[in-house]
Amino acid sequence: MFKKIYFNSLRLILIMLLLYPVHAQLHSLFEFEDVNIPYDLKYKDLIIKSGKYNLEFLKHGPNQVFYLKIKKGNKTICLVAGGERVRYKNQGSLDLLSKDPDIPDDCKLNIKRSPALKIAYVIFETGKRAMVYPYYKIRFKIEYEQD
């Protein structure tokens, strides 16, 4: 009896250990290539010089935690955490969301800056036609350096 419980418990632990890495992965929402960033961004201790970068937006599986991966070619420059999901005014009603003219059909990227706060807002929308995560609007706040 004890052997049976022991082996069943061991099997369960082994299955959980094998599935844990799959559960912890980040899911790619979309990647924009050759995005021109016209000013230097500052994230923690890193300065990202103005220029063309690839921006990839990621979501942690079960949580509503979003990340922005900034890449130069295939090399990852940094991973910005703390993207917040912005609600649409018709959030909750799929019928109203699908008819809302302010929501783009396809993925859209906007980079705005607030000179008074010295913050750049990177706003990403998945759009209406997204296969996996439609109607997501995610905003990242990143400090920038003035010229």
C-alpha positions in Angstrom: 0.0 0.0 0.0 2.8 2.4 1.0 4.7 1.6 -2.2 1.7 2.4 -4.4 1.1 5.8 -2.8 4.8 6.6 -3.0 5.1 5.7 -6.7 1.9 7.6 -7.6 3.1 10.7 -5.8 6.5 10.4 -7.5 4.8 10.2 -10.9 2.7 13.2 -10.1 5.7 15.3 -9.1 7.6 14.2 -12.2 4.7 15.2 -14.5 4.5 18.6 -12.7 8.2 19.2 -13.1 8.0 18.4 -16.8 5.1 20.7 -17.4 6.3 23.7 -15.4 8.7 25.1 -18.0 5.9 25.1 -20.6 3.7 27.0 -18.2 6.3 29.7 -17.5 7.0 30.8 -21.0 6.2 34.1 -22.5 3.8 34.2 -25.5 4.6 36.6 -28.4 1.7 38.9 -29.3 3.4 40.6 -32.3 6.7 41.8 -33.5 7.3 45.1 -35.4 10.5 45.3 -37.4 12.6 48.3 -38.2 10.7 50.7 -35.9 12.3 54.2 -35.9 12.7 55.5 -32.4 13.5 59.2 -32.8 14.9 59.8 -29.3 17.1 58.1 -26.7 15.1 55.9 -24.3 16.3 55.3 -20.7 15.2 52.0 -19.0 16.8 51.4 -15.5 20.5 51.9 -16.1 20.4 51.3 -19.8 20.3 54.0 -22.5 18.8 52.9 -25.8 20.1 55.3 -28.5 17.7 56.6 -31.2 17.6 54.4 -34.3 15.8 51.5 -35.8 14.9 48.6 -33.6 12.6 45.5 -33.6 9.9 45.7 -31.0 8.3 42.4 -29.8 5.4 42.4 -27.4 5.1 39.5 -25.0 2.5 38.2 -22.5 3.1 35.9 -19.6 0.7 32.9 -20.0 -1.8 32.9 -17.2 -1.1 36.4 -15.8 -1.9 39.8 -17.3 1.8 40.7 -17.2 3.1 42.2 -20.4 6.7 42.8 -21.6 8.3 44.7 -24.4 11.5 43.2 -25.9 13.7 45.7 -27.7 16.0 44.0 -30.3 18.7 45.2 -32.7 18.7 42.5 -35.4 18.5 39.2 -33.5 20.2 40.6 -30.4 18.0 41.5 -27.4 18.9 44.9 -26.0 16.5 44.8 -23.1 13.2 43.4 -21.8 10.9 46.1 -20.4 8.5 44.8 -17.8 5.3 46.5 -16.5 3.1 47.0 -19.5 -0.4 47.9 -18.5 -3.5 46.9 -20.3 -5.7 49.9 -21.2 -9.4 49.2 -21.3 -11.5 50.3 -24.3 -14.6 52.3 -23.4 -16.8 49.4 -24.7 -14.8 46.7 -23.0 -17.0 43.8 -22.0 -19.4 43.9 -25.0 -18.0 42.0 -27.9 -20.6 43.4 -30.2 -19.8 47.0 -29.4 -16.1 46.3 -29.6 -16.3 44.9 -33.1 -18.2 48.0 -34.3 -15.9 50.5 -32.6 -14.2 52.6 -35.2 -11.4 53.6 -32.8 -10.1 50.0 -32.6 -7.8 49.1 -35.6 -8.5 46.0 -37.7 -4.8 44.9 -37.6 -2.0 45.5 -35.1 -1.0 49.1 -34.5 2.0 50.7 -32.8 2.1 54.3 -31.5 5.0 56.0 -29.8 4.1 59.3 -28.1 6.0 61.4 -25.6 5.1 63.7 -22.8 7.8 66.4 -22.6 6.6 67.7 -19.2 7.0 64.2 -17.6 10.0 63.1 -19.8 8.1 59.8 -20.5 7.6 58.1 -23.8 4.5 56.0 -24.2 4.7 52.9 -26.4 1.2 51.9 -27.1 0.4 48.6 -28.9 -3.0 47.4 -30.1 -3.6 43.9 -31.3 -6.7 44.9 -33.3 -9.9 43.2 -34.2 -8.5 40.5 -36.4 -5.9 39.1 -34.0 -6.2 35.3 -33.9 -5.1 34.7 -30.3 -5.5 38.0 -28.3 -7.9 40.4 -30.0 -8.9 43.7 -28.5 -5.7 44.2 -26.4 -4.3 47.7 -25.9 -1.1 47.7 -24.0 0.9 50.8 -22.8 4.5 51.0 -21.7 5.9 54.0 -19.9 9.7 54.5 -20.6 11.8 57.5 -19.7 13.5 59.3 -22.5 16.5 61.7 -22.7 16.0 65.1 -24.4 18.5 66.3 -27.0 
